[in-house]
């Protein structure tokens, strides 16, 4: 089963940031939480950017408290794949 077939849950943004690159790419990180079967989980995902401003715009699109969808691994709900 591919992640595109996993069930969808709503996640809530806790925070988002974009760290400048020391070496390599700038990385935007989004921290979030979600609930599956009454159990609360926390997670984060990262996305690399070549241009700092692009990473900052991406991180800025995730506003604290906003909801977005994640796909949840049905065999291990601590594993998610966000999509926005």
Order of alpha helices (4+ residues) and beta strands (2+ residues): beta-beta-beta-alpha-beta-beta
